[in-house]
């Protein structure tokens, strides 16, 4: 698990505009939600455990009344229905760290 905290010397609106320009994931999230969410639940999973079943279960409960989720392995914005159906987008499923690592290993 890796985390970076950045404290830019810019106004929040300027950072939001910058991230919108730079990140397809942020644009996709804004489109899927109909605007930028005002808050989020951040879930860290240790690399020492699989955690797939637990993450899927927690995400399904949290999205039970709507919303979307994103993971570290794709820029796709996942719905609860896609997660439950084990949908594949660009060759990856939700929280598909194995597929992501295998893809990167083969690309080397």
N, C-alpha and C positions, 0 to 999 in steps of 0.2 A: 504494500500500500504506500502510495506516495502522495504527498500533498504540498501545494505551494500556496502561500498567502502573499498577496500583492497589495500594497497600500499606495496607489498612485496619487500624485499631487495634482489631480484633476477633479473637477466636479463630477458627481455621480452621473449626471445626464451626458456629459462628455464621454465617460467610460462606456456607458450603455451604447451610445452612438458608434463608438470605436469598435466595440465587440460585435455589434450588428454588421458592420462592414467586413470584419475579419473572419467571422465564424459562421459557417453554414449551419452548425448545430443550433446556435442562438436564433438565427432566422427561422429555422424549422420549428423550434420550440415556440417562438412568438406566433407563428402561423397556426400551429396545432392548438394552442390555447386561446387564440383570439386576442393576444396581447401578452406582454411580459408578466410572468407570475410575480407576485409581491413577496412570496416566501417559498421555501422548499424544505423537504426532509432529505438530509444528507446521510447516506448509509455507507460506512466503511466496512469492508470485509477483509480479514487477514488473509494473506497469501498462504498461510499454513493450513487452511481448511478449504474445502470445496465451496460450501455455502450456497450453492445454486438453488437447492430446494428451499432453503430458508429465505433467500432473497426473493424468489418467485412468490412464495407464500405471503411475505410481508408486503410486497409490492401489490399483489392482488387485493389484499385487504385495504391498503391505503387508497387504491384506485377504484374501490367498490362503488363510490358515488360519482366517479368521473375523474378526469385529469389525465396526465400522461407521465411517462418516466423516461429517463435517459440513462445510459450506462457508459462506461469507459471504452467500450469496444466498437462502437459505431456512432455515426452522426444521426442515426434514426431516432425519431421520437415515437416511443412505443405506447400503444393503448393497452388497457387491461385485456381486451379481446384478443389482440395479437399475441400477448404474452401467454394467455391461457391456451391458445390454439397452436403455440410453438411455431409461429410464423417465422420464415427465413427471409431476411432482407439483405440484399447484396452478399449472400452466402453466410450470414450470421443470424443467430437467434438472440433474444434478449439475454444479457449477461453471459454471452458465449465466449468466455475467456479462452477456452480450449481451441475453438475455431479461429479466434483472433491470433493466438500464438502460433498455431499451425500454419496459417496463412503467411504470417511474417517469417516463419522459419523457412518455408518453401521459397519465399521471395528473395532470400539471401543468396 
